[in-house]
Amino acid sequence: MELDDLINKFESKTKNKKDLFKEFCAYCWYVFDKEIKSTKSEKMINRYNTMRQKMISYIVANEKGITIQLTK
């Protein structure tokens, strides 16, 4: 999963930038959680957990840039 794909698929009703960013973080968490729950392989579950942690860390570290992309 790429960040650009997640941004393009994300839809929100709010226009408040802070709430928009929080919703996007929750959306990313949910997308990975959905993949984890649908997988039976322990190896893939660990891989998705690692990917989710790295993605959330990246999103939080680059909050301004992500928010700008979300408001376009």
MDAnalysis code that builds the backbone (N, CA, C; Angstrom):
import MDAnalysis as mda
import numpy as np

u = mda.Universe.empty(216, n_residues=72, atom_resindex=np.repeat(np.arange(72), 3), trajectory=True)
u.add_TopologyAttr("name", ["N", "CA", "C"] * 72)
u.add_TopologyAttr("resid", np.arange(1, 73))
u.add_TopologyAttr("resname", ["MET", "GLU", "LEU", "ASP", "ASP", "LEU", "ILE", "ASN", "LYS", "PHE", "GLU", "SER", "LYS", "THR", "LYS", "ASN", "LYS", "LYS", "ASP", "LEU", "PHE", "LYS", "GLU", "PHE", "CYS", "ALA", "TYR", "CYS", "TRP", "TYR", "VAL", "PHE", "ASP", "LYS", "GLU", "ILE", "LYS", "SER", "THR", "LYS", "SER", "GLU", "LYS", "MET", "ILE", "ASN", "ARG", "TYR", "ASN", "THR", "MET", "ARG", "GLN", "LYS", "MET", "ILE", "SER", "TYR", "ILE", "VAL", "ALA", "ASN", "GLU", "LYS", "GLY", "ILE", "THR", "ILE", "GLN", "LEU", "THR", "LYS"])
u.atoms.positions = np.array([
    [0.834, -1.177, 0.000],
    [0.000, 0.000, 0.000],
    [0.879, 1.241, 0.000],
    [0.534, 2.150, -0.838],
    [1.291, 3.386, -0.917],
    [0.477, 4.522, -0.335],
    [1.172, 5.506, 0.159],
    [0.535, 6.645, 0.786],
    [-0.340, 7.411, -0.206],
    [0.124, 7.556, -1.427],
    [-0.663, 8.267, -2.443],
    [-2.002, 7.575, -2.695],
    [-1.997, 6.248, -2.715],
    [-3.241, 5.505, -2.909],
    [-4.204, 5.746, -1.749],
    [-3.670, 5.737, -0.534],
    [-4.509, 5.976, 0.641],
    [-5.093, 7.387, 0.627],
    [-4.283, 8.363, 0.229],
    [-4.754, 9.749, 0.166],
    [-5.847, 9.886, -0.885],
    [-5.672, 9.254, -2.035],
    [-6.664, 9.354, -3.110],
    [-7.986, 8.675, -2.745],
    [-7.929, 7.589, -1.996],
    [-9.134, 6.857, -1.627],
    [-9.840, 7.456, -0.412],
    [-9.138, 8.282, 0.339],
    [-9.694, 8.864, 1.562],
    [-10.729, 9.932, 1.240],
    [-11.875, 9.835, 1.908],
    [-12.932, 10.831, 1.759],
    [-13.376, 11.265, 3.142],
    [-13.532, 12.568, 3.317],
    [-13.945, 13.107, 4.598],
    [-14.988, 14.190, 4.390],
    [-15.856, 14.340, 5.366],
    [-16.884, 15.374, 5.289],
    [-16.433, 16.659, 5.973],
    [-15.410, 16.585, 6.773],
    [-14.943, 17.746, 7.514],
    [-13.945, 18.564, 6.697],
    [-13.904, 19.839, 6.951],
    [-12.953, 20.719, 6.284],
    [-11.903, 21.258, 7.258],
    [-12.103, 21.020, 8.552],
    [-11.144, 21.438, 9.560],
    [-9.863, 20.631, 9.391],
    [-8.737, 21.309, 9.205],
    [-7.480, 20.629, 8.891],
    [-7.051, 19.663, 9.983],
    [-7.202, 20.043, 11.244],
    [-6.785, 19.172, 12.345],
    [-7.643, 17.909, 12.393],
    [-8.965, 18.086, 12.250],
    [-9.861, 16.932, 12.251],
    [-9.647, 16.065, 11.017],
    [-9.356, 16.686, 9.902],
    [-9.088, 15.962, 8.662],
    [-7.867, 15.058, 8.824],
    [-6.827, 15.595, 9.432],
    [-5.610, 14.810, 9.648],
    [-5.877, 13.644, 10.600],
    [-6.624, 13.887, 11.661],
    [-6.940, 12.820, 12.621],
    [-7.763, 11.721, 11.953],
    [-8.730, 12.123, 11.140],
    [-9.539, 11.145, 10.408],
    [-8.683, 10.320, 9.455],
    [-7.724, 10.977, 8.814],
    [-6.855, 10.257, 7.885],
    [-5.991, 9.237, 8.625],
    [-5.473, 9.605, 9.784],
    [-4.689, 8.659, 10.583],
    [-5.534, 7.450, 10.971],
    [-6.759, 7.713, 11.398],
    [-7.663, 6.622, 11.765],
    [-7.991, 5.756, 10.552],
    [-8.180, 6.391, 9.407],
    [-8.463, 5.665, 8.169],
    [-7.304, 4.731, 7.811],
    [-6.078, 5.232, 7.902],
    [-4.900, 4.409, 7.603],
    [-4.818, 3.223, 8.550],
    [-5.059, 3.478, 9.826],
    [-5.023, 2.409, 10.823],
    [-6.075, 1.349, 10.472],
    [-7.265, 1.792, 10.110],
    [-8.354, 0.882, 9.783],
    [-8.044, 0.040, 8.542],
    [-7.446, 0.650, 7.534],
    [-7.114, -0.076, 6.299],
    [-6.152, -1.220, 6.607],
    [-5.129, -0.931, 7.394],
    [-4.181, -1.985, 7.745],
    [-4.815, -3.015, 8.672],
    [-5.656, -2.568, 9.588],
    [-6.328, -3.487, 10.500],
    [-7.216, -4.461, 9.728],
    [-7.876, -3.967, 8.703],
    [-8.720, -4.796, 7.846],
    [-7.882, -5.876, 7.145],
    [-6.707, -5.490, 6.661],
    [-5.812, -6.453, 6.007],
    [-5.311, -7.501, 7.007],
    [-4.985, -7.056, 8.205],
    [-4.476, -7.972, 9.229],
    [-5.542, -8.993, 9.606],
    [-6.777, -8.538, 9.773],
    [-7.862, -9.442, 10.165],
    [-8.241, -10.422, 9.066],
    [-7.974, -10.073, 7.821],
    [-8.335, -10.960, 6.720],
    [-7.236, -11.970, 6.389],
    [-6.095, -11.845, 7.050],
    [-4.962, -12.717, 6.776],
    [-4.822, -13.762, 7.872],
    [-4.530, -14.977, 7.467],
    [-4.330, -16.061, 8.436],
    [-2.849, -16.318, 8.713],
    [-1.986, -15.937, 7.815],
    [-0.564, -16.200, 7.939],
    [0.071, -15.290, 8.992],
    [0.752, -15.881, 9.935],
    [1.422, -15.113, 10.996],
    [2.510, -14.206, 10.411],
    [3.176, -14.686, 9.383],
    [4.222, -13.894, 8.732],
    [3.634, -12.626, 8.103],
    [2.506, -12.754, 7.424],
    [1.865, -11.597, 6.799],
    [1.287, -10.646, 7.847],
    [0.760, -11.192, 8.926],
    [0.238, -10.353, 10.005],
    [1.358, -9.495, 10.575],
    [2.519, -10.096, 10.832],
    [3.664, -9.343, 11.342],
    [4.124, -8.294, 10.331],
    [4.081, -8.647, 9.060],
    [4.495, -7.708, 8.015],
    [3.558, -6.501, 7.971],
    [2.248, -6.757, 8.018],
    [1.281, -5.655, 8.009],
    [1.391, -4.801, 9.273],
    [1.653, -5.423, 10.413],
    [1.848, -4.653, 11.644],
    [3.042, -3.713, 11.517],
    [4.130, -4.214, 10.964],
    [5.326, -3.399, 10.766],
    [5.054, -2.275, 9.778],
    [4.379, -2.598, 8.686],
    [4.047, -1.587, 7.685],
    [3.147, -0.509, 8.286],
    [2.186, -0.917, 9.094],
    [1.270, 0.029, 9.718],
    [2.022, 0.975, 10.655],
    [2.904, 0.434, 11.475],
    [3.675, 1.267, 12.399],
    [4.552, 2.265, 11.646],
    [5.205, 1.812, 10.593],
    [6.059, 2.707, 9.807],
    [5.237, 3.775, 9.099],
    [4.078, 3.396, 8.562],
    [3.222, 4.343, 7.860],
    [2.708, 5.419, 8.816],
    [2.223, 5.018, 9.977],
    [1.715, 5.985, 10.955],
    [2.838, 6.897, 11.438],
    [4.013, 6.347, 11.662],
    [5.156, 7.168, 12.077],
    [5.506, 8.191, 11.010],
    [5.483, 7.776, 9.761],
    [5.780, 8.687, 8.654],
    [4.725, 9.777, 8.548],
    [3.472, 9.395, 8.678],
    [2.377, 10.353, 8.570],
    [2.473, 11.399, 9.682],
    [2.745, 10.961, 10.893],
    [2.856, 11.891, 12.019],
    [4.063, 12.806, 11.842],
    [5.163, 12.267, 11.364],
    [6.374, 13.071, 11.171],
    [6.202, 14.100, 10.060],
    [5.350, 13.823, 9.097],
    [5.142, 14.711, 7.959],
    [3.716, 15.261, 7.934],
    [3.245, 15.673, 9.079],
    [1.858, 16.121, 9.229],
    [1.504, 17.283, 8.300],
    [2.358, 18.265, 8.196],
    [2.056, 19.433, 7.359],
    [1.904, 19.050, 5.893],
    [2.836, 18.275, 5.377],
    [2.788, 17.864, 3.977],
    [1.575, 17.003, 3.676],
    [1.255, 16.096, 4.568],
    [0.098, 15.226, 4.384],
    [-1.188, 16.055, 4.412],
    [-1.279, 17.006, 5.343],
    [-2.461, 17.851, 5.450],
    [-2.657, 18.669, 4.184],
    [-1.576, 19.165, 3.623],
    [-1.660, 19.936, 2.362],
    [-2.199, 19.049, 1.245],
    [-1.702, 17.828, 1.157],
    [-2.187, 16.907, 0.121],
    [-3.652, 16.562, 0.321],
    [-4.076, 16.445, 1.573],
    [-5.467, 16.085, 1.858],
    [-6.425, 17.215, 1.511],
    [-5.978, 18.455, 1.627],
    [-6.867, 19.599, 1.393],
    [-6.944, 19.995, -0.074],
    [-6.178, 19.365, -0.932],
    [-6.209, 19.697, -2.373],
    [-7.519, 19.271, -2.985],
])
